[in-house]
Amino acid sequence: MPRWSNQFRTTQLVATAKVYPQGYHKGNIIGLDGVDADLIAGNIKYGMRMFGILGTMVQWIYDLFGETGEPAGLVIPTPSIGLVAAQASSPPGLTATPALAVPVPTIGKTAELSWLLLDDCEAAWDEYVQANVVSTADNVVFKIGAASAKMAVADLAAVGRLATHDIGPFDLSPYRYLKGWVRNSVALDSGDISILLDEHAQCVSPLKDLNIGAIVANTWTEVTLDMGDTSGLVAIISIGIDMDVDKGIFDFWIDQARSTEMT
């Protein structure tokens, strides 16, 4: 009987790395995506990491299962089986067979049948950053994906733009509302903080200055901001956070900024 040598060793794939070592197989320093063309970010669900590749399949971001905090929207009524009722004039010997009634499913939440993701906030907003503000990507405090855009505001920060981020260009004219998740380390009153949209870099002359309203401290809040007339928002390239009232020292976070047709 021939004996197998021990020159081969067992290996297993590592979920966080695309490169696999030599073992029962030859190994491939190029990585799994070198032998499987479908292993790309666009084929992986948004926010999920597979063999070191972070998914960007954005059509999964807002699904019917409410993974972003949105409530489930698909309503499927319970099918029923019943017999056809006998008519008063039915002749003797009439038979009836069970009939399956399947009601038409409906979508209970129609708020975001159409939306446009402006920024997933996975990277720091660094197009413009005020001198007394530190803008980073926070992978500890976030709502969706793997990070949020954080602005740490020092006591000497001036009223005005805290930070902006380059986006697009996006045509927002078909949309009416701006939605996003925001959080602040101190409570905010209506009029304290706003979100800027501009067709110029660094939001130097914003077309929209949208008050985020009052929010409680250290709580993720989804805001829905009415953009009003959006006919002029055809080439938006910058989004920013503006401090309209001096709030002293605080941290501000934003995640998943998007425009929608409906509330």
C-alpha positions in Angstrom: 0.0 0.0 0.0 1.5 3.4 -0.9 1.6 5.9 1.8 0.8 9.6 1.4 3.6 12.0 2.2 3.0 14.9 4.6 4.3 17.4 2.1 0.8 18.9 1.8 -0.9 20.8 4.6 -4.4 21.8 5.1 -5.4 25.4 4.8 -8.7 27.3 4.9 -9.9 30.5 3.4 -9.8 33.6 5.7 -13.0 35.7 5.6 -11.0 38.9 5.8 -8.4 38.3 3.1 -8.7 37.5 -0.6 -5.3 35.9 -0.8 -5.2 32.2 0.0 -2.0 30.2 0.9 -0.6 27.1 -0.6 -2.0 23.8 0.8 -4.0 21.1 -1.0 -4.1 23.7 -3.7 -1.4 25.7 -5.4 -2.3 29.0 -3.7 -2.8 32.3 -5.4 -1.1 35.5 -4.3 -3.4 37.4 -6.8 -6.3 36.5 -4.6 -9.7 34.9 -5.0 -10.8 37.8 -7.2 -8.0 36.8 -9.5 -9.8 33.5 -10.3 -13.4 34.6 -9.8 -14.3 37.7 -11.8 -17.6 38.0 -9.9 -15.9 38.6 -6.6 -16.1 42.4 -6.8 -17.6 45.1 -4.6 -20.5 45.7 -6.9 -21.7 42.1 -6.4 -21.5 42.2 -2.6 -24.3 43.6 -0.5 -23.6 47.1 0.7 -21.8 47.3 4.0 -20.9 43.6 4.0 -17.2 42.6 3.7 -16.4 39.3 1.9 -12.8 38.1 1.8 -11.6 41.7 2.5 -13.8 43.3 -0.2 -16.4 45.8 1.1 -19.7 45.6 -0.8 -21.1 48.6 -2.6 -24.3 47.0 -4.0 -26.4 50.1 -3.2 -29.7 48.8 -4.4 -29.7 46.8 -1.1 -29.3 49.8 1.1 -32.9 50.5 1.7 -34.7 47.2 1.5 -38.0 45.9 2.8 -36.4 44.4 5.9 -35.6 47.8 7.4 -31.8 47.2 7.7 -31.3 50.9 7.9 -33.8 51.5 10.6 -36.7 51.9 8.1 -39.7 49.9 9.1 -40.6 46.8 7.0 -42.9 47.8 4.2 -44.1 44.7 2.4 -47.5 43.5 3.6 -48.5 40.0 2.5 -52.1 39.1 3.6 -52.7 35.5 4.7 -54.1 33.3 1.9 -57.3 31.5 2.7 -59.1 28.4 1.5 -62.9 28.3 1.4 -65.9 26.7 -0.3 -68.1 28.5 -2.7 -71.4 29.4 -0.9 -74.4 27.5 -2.2 -77.0 29.6 -4.0 -80.6 29.5 -3.0 -81.6 28.2 -6.4 -78.8 25.6 -6.5 -80.1 22.2 -7.7 -79.6 19.1 -5.5 -76.3 17.3 -6.2 -74.3 20.5 -6.7 -70.7 20.1 -5.5 -68.2 22.7 -4.4 -64.4 22.4 -4.4 -62.0 24.3 -2.1 -60.9 27.6 -3.6 -57.6 29.3 -2.7 -57.9 33.0 -2.2 -54.5 34.8 -2.4 -54.8 38.6 -1.7 -52.5 40.9 -3.6 -49.5 41.9 -1.5 -49.1 45.6 -0.9 -46.2 47.9 0.1 -47.2 49.8 3.2 -44.3 52.3 3.2 -44.2 54.2 0.0 -41.9 56.9 1.3 -38.8 56.0 -0.7 -39.9 54.5 -3.9 -37.3 56.7 -5.6 -34.2 58.0 -3.9 -30.6 59.0 -4.7 -27.7 58.3 -2.3 -25.6 61.5 -2.1 -23.0 60.2 0.3 -22.6 57.0 2.3 -20.4 58.9 4.8 -17.8 56.1 4.9 -15.0 58.6 4.5 -14.2 61.8 6.2 -15.6 65.0 4.9 -12.4 66.8 3.9 -13.2 69.0 0.9 -13.2 71.9 3.3 -12.6 71.7 7.1 -12.7 74.7 9.4 -9.5 75.3 11.3 -11.0 74.4 14.7 -12.8 71.3 13.5 -11.3 67.8 13.1 -13.2 65.8 10.4 -12.8 62.0 10.4 -14.5 58.8 9.4 -15.8 57.2 12.7 -15.9 53.4 12.5 -17.1 53.2 16.1 -20.1 55.4 16.1 -22.1 54.9 12.9 -25.6 54.0 11.8 -25.1 52.2 8.5 -22.2 50.5 6.7 -18.8 50.6 8.5 -18.4 54.3 9.4 -20.0 57.7 9.7 -18.6 61.2 8.9 -17.7 62.8 12.2 -16.9 66.5 13.0 -15.2 67.2 16.4 -15.8 70.8 17.1 -13.5 72.8 19.4 -14.4 75.7 21.6 -12.9 78.2 19.2 -14.8 77.1 16.2 -16.6 79.9 14.5 -20.2 80.1 13.3 -20.3 78.9 9.7 -19.2 75.9 7.7 -17.8 73.1 9.8 -16.9 70.8 6.9 -17.9 70.0 3.4 -17.6 67.0 1.1 -17.4 66.8 -2.7 -20.1 64.7 -4.3 -21.7 64.1 -7.7 -22.4 66.0 -9.7 -26.0 65.1 -8.9 -29.2 66.3 -10.4 -31.6 66.7 -7.5 -34.4 68.4 -9.4 -36.6 65.2 -9.5 -36.5 65.0 -5.7 -38.2 67.0 -2.9 -36.6 65.9 0.4 -33.1 65.4 1.8 -32.9 62.6 4.3 -30.1 61.4 6.5 -29.1 60.1 9.9 -27.6 62.7 12.3 -26.2 62.6 15.8 -24.8 65.2 18.2 -23.0 64.9 21.5 -25.1 67.8 22.9 -28.8 68.6 22.4 -29.6 70.8 19.4 -32.4 73.3 19.1 -34.0 74.1 15.8 -31.8 76.5 13.9 -28.5 75.4 15.4 -27.1 73.2 12.6 -28.0 72.9 8.9 -27.0 70.9 5.9 -25.8 72.8 2.8 -26.1 71.8 -0.8 -24.2 73.7 -3.5 -23.2 73.6 -7.2 -19.9 75.2 -6.2 -17.0 73.6 -4.4 -16.8 73.8 -0.6 -20.4 75.1 -0.4 -19.1 78.7 -0.8 -22.6 79.9 -2.0 -25.1 77.2 -1.0 -28.3 76.8 -3.0 -29.9 75.2 0.0 -29.4 75.7 3.7 -31.6 73.1 5.4 -32.2 73.4 9.1 -32.0 69.9 10.7 -34.3 70.9 13.6 -34.1 69.9 17.2 -32.5 66.6 18.2 -31.7 65.1 21.6 -28.1 64.4 22.6 -26.2 61.2 21.7 -29.1 59.7 19.7 -29.2 58.8 16.0 -32.1 60.7 14.5 -33.3 60.3 10.9 -34.1 63.8 9.6 -36.4 64.6 6.6 -35.7 68.0 5.3 -38.0 69.7 2.7 -35.8 71.2 0.0 -38.7 73.2 -1.5 -38.2 74.2 -5.1 -35.5 71.9 -6.5 -35.6 73.0 -10.1 -32.2 74.7 -9.8 -30.5 71.7 -8.2 -29.3 70.2 -11.4 -25.5 69.9 -10.7 -24.9 69.6 -7.0 -21.2 68.9 -6.3 -20.8 69.8 -2.6 -22.6 69.0 0.7 -21.7 70.5 4.0 -22.6 71.0 7.7 -23.1 74.6 8.9 -23.2 75.8 12.5 -25.6 78.7 12.7 -25.5 79.0 16.5 -22.3 78.6 18.5 -22.7 75.4 20.5 -19.2 75.3 22.1 -17.4 72.0 22.2 -19.3 69.1 20.6 -19.1 66.2 18.2 -21.4 65.9 15.2 -22.0 62.8 13.1 -23.9 62.3 9.8 -24.6 59.0 7.9 -26.3 58.0 4.7 -27.3 61.4 3.2 -29.9 60.8 0.4 -32.5 62.7 -1.6 -36.0 61.3 -2.0 -39.2 62.0 -3.8 -41.5 61.5 -0.8 -41.3 61.7 2.9 
